[in-house]
Amino acid sequence: MIRKFFGKVRRAVGFTTAEVLIVVAIIAVLLTLAMPNVLAYFRGLRLTELDDDARTIFLAAQNRLTALVNSGEADKLDGKPVTVFPAGEEGPA
Protein backbone atom coordinates (compact mmCIF):
# COMPACT_ATOMS: atom_id res chain seq x y z
CA MET A 1 0.00 0.00 0.00
CA ILE A 2 2.79 2.42 0.90
CA ARG A 3 4.60 1.50 -2.26
CA LYS A 4 1.59 2.40 -4.30
CA PHE A 5 1.38 5.78 -2.63
CA PHE A 6 5.03 6.82 -2.96
CA GLY A 7 5.77 5.02 -6.19
CA LYS A 8 9.08 3.18 -6.61
CA VAL A 9 11.33 2.85 -3.62
CA ARG A 10 14.63 4.50 -4.55
CA ARG A 11 17.81 2.75 -3.69
CA ALA A 12 20.39 4.94 -1.91
CA VAL A 13 23.42 5.67 -4.10
CA GLY A 14 26.77 6.94 -2.81
CA PHE A 15 28.93 6.65 0.28
CA THR A 16 27.89 7.07 3.86
CA THR A 17 29.54 9.62 6.09
CA ALA A 18 31.24 6.87 8.07
CA GLU A 19 32.82 5.38 4.94
CA VAL A 20 34.16 8.76 3.85
CA LEU A 21 35.58 9.46 7.32
CA ILE A 22 37.32 6.06 7.38
CA VAL A 23 38.92 6.70 4.00
CA VAL A 24 40.08 10.17 5.13
CA ALA A 25 41.54 8.67 8.33
CA ILE A 26 43.42 6.00 6.37
CA ILE A 27 44.87 8.61 4.00
CA ALA A 28 45.92 10.77 6.97
CA VAL A 29 47.73 7.82 8.60
CA LEU A 30 49.52 6.96 5.35
CA LEU A 31 50.63 10.57 4.88
CA THR A 32 51.85 10.72 8.48
CA LEU A 33 53.95 7.61 7.93
CA ALA A 34 55.34 8.75 4.57
CA MET A 35 56.13 12.39 5.37
CA PRO A 36 59.44 11.88 7.25
CA ASN A 37 60.81 9.82 4.35
CA VAL A 38 59.75 12.43 1.81
CA LEU A 39 61.33 15.23 3.83
CA ALA A 40 64.57 13.27 4.25
CA TYR A 41 64.67 12.64 0.50
CA PHE A 42 64.30 16.35 -0.30
CA ARG A 43 66.90 17.27 2.33
CA GLY A 44 69.33 14.81 0.75
CA LEU A 45 68.70 16.37 -2.66
CA ARG A 46 69.43 19.83 -1.25
CA LEU A 47 72.66 18.66 0.39
CA THR A 48 73.77 17.02 -2.85
CA GLU A 49 73.08 20.26 -4.71
CA LEU A 50 75.09 22.26 -2.16
CA ASP A 51 77.98 19.77 -2.39
CA ASP A 52 78.01 20.12 -6.16
CA ASP A 53 78.02 23.92 -5.89
CA ALA A 54 80.90 23.83 -3.39
CA ARG A 55 82.86 21.47 -5.65
CA THR A 56 82.34 23.82 -8.61
CA ILE A 57 83.52 26.85 -6.62
CA PHE A 58 86.58 24.95 -5.37
CA LEU A 59 87.55 23.84 -8.86
CA ALA A 60 87.12 27.37 -10.23
CA ALA A 61 89.34 28.82 -7.48
CA GLN A 62 91.91 26.08 -7.97
CA ASN A 63 92.00 26.66 -11.75
CA ARG A 64 92.39 30.42 -11.23
CA LEU A 65 95.27 29.98 -8.79
CA THR A 66 96.98 27.51 -11.10
CA ALA A 67 96.65 29.96 -13.99
CA LEU A 68 98.09 32.80 -11.87
CA VAL A 69 101.03 30.69 -10.74
CA ASN A 70 101.77 29.49 -14.28
CA SER A 71 101.64 33.02 -15.68
CA GLY A 72 103.87 34.43 -12.93
CA GLU A 73 101.16 36.76 -11.62
CA ALA A 74 100.74 34.95 -8.32
CA ASP A 75 102.58 37.74 -6.48
CA LYS A 76 99.54 40.00 -6.98
CA LEU A 77 97.51 38.01 -4.44
CA ASP A 78 97.53 40.04 -1.21
CA GLY A 79 101.30 40.27 -1.34
CA LYS A 80 101.59 36.75 0.06
CA PRO A 81 103.44 34.04 -1.82
CA VAL A 82 101.31 31.22 -3.20
CA THR A 83 102.61 27.72 -2.69
CA VAL A 84 101.35 25.09 -5.09
CA PHE A 85 101.68 21.54 -3.86
CA PRO A 86 102.04 18.64 -6.28
CA ALA A 87 99.01 16.45 -6.76
CA GLY A 88 98.48 14.03 -3.92
CA GLU A 89 100.43 16.07 -1.36
CA GLU A 90 98.85 18.14 1.36
CA GLY A 91 99.94 21.52 2.54
CA PRO A 92 101.27 22.35 5.99
CA ALA A 93 98.98 21.24 8.80
C-alpha positions as CSV (number, residue, x, y, z in Angstrom):
1,M,0.0,0.0,0.0
2,I,2.8,2.4,0.9
3,R,4.6,1.5,-2.3
4,K,1.6,2.4,-4.3
5,F,1.4,5.8,-2.6
6,F,5.0,6.8,-3.0
7,G,5.8,5.0,-6.2
8,K,9.1,3.2,-6.6
9,V,11.3,2.9,-3.6
10,R,14.6,4.5,-4.5
11,R,17.8,2.7,-3.7
12,A,20.4,4.9,-1.9
13,V,23.4,5.7,-4.1
14,G,26.8,6.9,-2.8
15,F,28.9,6.7,0.3
16,T,27.9,7.1,3.9
17,T,29.5,9.6,6.1
18,A,31.2,6.9,8.1
19,E,32.8,5.4,4.9
20,V,34.2,8.8,3.9
21,L,35.6,9.5,7.3
22,I,37.3,6.1,7.4
23,V,38.9,6.7,4.0
24,V,40.1,10.2,5.1
25,A,41.5,8.7,8.3
26,I,43.4,6.0,6.4
27,I,44.9,8.6,4.0
28,A,45.9,10.8,7.0
29,V,47.7,7.8,8.6
30,L,49.5,7.0,5.3
31,L,50.6,10.6,4.9
32,T,51.8,10.7,8.5
33,L,54.0,7.6,7.9
34,A,55.3,8.8,4.6
35,M,56.1,12.4,5.4
36,P,59.4,11.9,7.3
37,N,60.8,9.8,4.4
38,V,59.7,12.4,1.8
39,L,61.3,15.2,3.8
40,A,64.6,13.3,4.3
41,Y,64.7,12.6,0.5
42,F,64.3,16.4,-0.3
43,R,66.9,17.3,2.3
44,G,69.3,14.8,0.7
45,L,68.7,16.4,-2.7
46,R,69.4,19.8,-1.2
47,L,72.7,18.7,0.4
48,T,73.8,17.0,-2.9
49,E,73.1,20.3,-4.7
50,L,75.1,22.3,-2.2
51,D,78.0,19.8,-2.4
52,D,78.0,20.1,-6.2
53,D,78.0,23.9,-5.9
54,A,80.9,23.8,-3.4
55,R,82.9,21.5,-5.6
56,T,82.3,23.8,-8.6
57,I,83.5,26.9,-6.6
58,F,86.6,25.0,-5.4
59,L,87.6,23.8,-8.9
60,A,87.1,27.4,-10.2
61,A,89.3,28.8,-7.5
62,Q,91.9,26.1,-8.0
63,N,92.0,26.7,-11.7
64,R,92.4,30.4,-11.2
65,L,95.3,30.0,-8.8
66,T,97.0,27.5,-11.1
67,A,96.6,30.0,-14.0
68,L,98.1,32.8,-11.9
69,V,101.0,30.7,-10.7
70,N,101.8,29.5,-14.3
71,S,101.6,33.0,-15.7
72,G,103.9,34.4,-12.9
73,E,101.2,36.8,-11.6
74,A,100.7,34.9,-8.3
75,D,102.6,37.7,-6.5
76,K,99.5,40.0,-7.0
77,L,97.5,38.0,-4.4
78,D,97.5,40.0,-1.2
79,G,101.3,40.3,-1.3
80,K,101.6,36.7,0.1
81,P,103.4,34.0,-1.8
82,V,101.3,31.2,-3.2
83,T,102.6,27.7,-2.7
84,V,101.3,25.1,-5.1
85,F,101.7,21.5,-3.9
86,P,102.0,18.6,-6.3
87,A,99.0,16.5,-6.8
88,G,98.5,14.0,-3.9
89,E,100.4,16.1,-1.4
90,E,98.9,18.1,1.4
91,G,99.9,21.5,2.5
92,P,101.3,22.4,6.0
93,A,99.0,21.2,8.8
